[in-house]
Amino acid sequence: IKGQYSFTTLNDKSLSFTMSYATDSASLNSITLNLIEPNPNITAPLTSDNKVTWANIAPSTDLIDEIYDGYFNRKFIIREDSAPKTFKFQFALSDNLSIEDYSGHMLVKDKNTQEEFFLLRFPQGIDAQNQRIDYKYALEGNTLTLYPNRVWQYERAVYPITIYAPIN
């Protein structure tokens, strides 16, 4: 997936993606995120003009990556209560980049210049009746965890639930 200054590479076998950004100096800055413990029997994704869909990345869970309104939008679709609610990613950054919690968002920036390259925006879940399911990111070492912030919201949730995790 290619934009004016950036591009995203998706790997359909490991459920990983790399986001890269070329600066004016032509240096390449990138972050790679790999889903930890995906379904080992995952099949090849379905693709369309601006969307890639992986079915059953985990029990009763699909993943959709799409370009939406200038964002790279990652959506987890949880189809039933028995599905996992937490997702872990191992990440790798270019040597010159750092990642930090930025008021609930994850900000990837240059260590030296502080130039901001990527923002993993605040994740939000919505159930089938448009009720909010709050999600957060946790950062520990080189692991990024997407988890429900208020687990009790699942008690009244109506499935399917879509978790929006946009990146810009």
N, C-alpha and C positions, 0 to 999 in steps of 0.2 A: 504494500500500500504506500503510495508516494504522495508527498505534499510538496510545497514550494521549497522548504529548507530541510525537511525531514522525511524519513521513510520508516516503515515498519515491516519487519520480516517475521512471518509466522511459520512455525515448524509443526506440521500436522502429526508428527509421530510422538513428540515429547510434550505437546501442549505448552510450548515456550514461545515467547515472542521477544524480539529485540527492537527497541525504538532507537533510532539514530538521528542525530542533528548535526549538520555541517555548519560551522560558523564562517564568518567572512574570511577568516584566515585559512579556511579549508580543512581545519582539523575536525575529526569525527568524534563526536561524543555519543556514548550509547549506554543504555541500561537493558539488561536481559532479565526477564522474569520466567522462571520455570515452575509450573504447578508441581507441588510435592505430592507424591502418591496418587497419580491419576489412575483411572480404570485401566488395567493392563490390556484389556480386550477392546480398547477404543478403535472405532473404525475411522476411515478417512473422512474429513469434514465435507460438508456441502457448501458450495460457494455460489455467490451471485455477484451482481455488479459492485456492491459496496459492503457485502456481508459474508462472514465465514461462520458456519454453525457446526459445532461438535456435539453430537448426541451422546449422552451417558458418560460424561467425563468422570462421574462418580454415580453411585446408585441414585436413580430418579433425579439426576441433575444434568442439565445441558449448559453449554457455554456458547455465547454469540459474541463475535467481535465485529464491529461495524464502524463506519465513518458516519458521524451524525453531527450536524451543525458545527463543523470545525473541530470536533473532538474525536478521539479514538475511544469509542464506547464499548466497554466490556460489560456484558450482561450474563449473570448466572441465573438460570431458571431452575428453581427448586419445585418439583412437581408434587411432592407429598412429604408428610411429616417425618417419615423414616430416613429421608435424605440428610446428608451432612449439612451443617449450617455454617461451618468454619472452613476456610480455605487457606492453605499455606503455600507460599512461593519462596523459592530460593532465588536470590538476585545477584547479579554481577554488574559492576559499574566500570566505565573507563577509569583509568588511574587518576585522572584529574577531577573526577566528580565525587560528590558526597550526597547522601540522602538524609533528610531530617524530617521530623514531625513538625508540621507547620499548621497549628490550630486544627488538627484533624485531617489535614491534607498531607500527602507525602511530597516534599519538594526535593527535586534533584537539581543541584547547581554546581558550578565550577568552584573548586576549593580555593583557588587563588583570586579570581576576579569577582566571585559571588554572583556571576551571571546565572540566571535561572533558565534551565533547559526544559524540564518536564515537571508537570504537576499532576500527581495522582490525586484527583479531586475526591472530596469527602464522599464515601460510598453511601448509598441509600437503597433500602429495600421497600418494595410496594407489593401488597398482596392483591388477590383477585377482586377485593372490594375497595381498592385504592386506599387501604389503611397502611400507615407507615410502619416499617420495621427498621429500626435504627441500627446501622453498622458502623464499625470503626476499623482503623488499621492499627496494628501493633508492630513495632520494629525491634528486632532483637538479633544482633549480629548481622548475618547476611540472610535472615529470614524475615519476610513480610507476611503478616497474618491478617486476613480479612475475617472479622468475627462479629456476631450480633452483640450490640452494646447493651440492649435491654432484652434479655432472653424471655422475660415474661410476655413480651409482645407476641411471641409465637403461640401463646395459649389460646388467643382468639383469632389467629391468622387463618385466612381462607386461601387454599392453594389453587393455582400455582403462585409462587412468590418470585418476583424478579428483583435481583440485586443489581443496581446500576453502579458501576465503578469506572467513570470516565477519566480519560487522561488527555491533557493538552500541554 
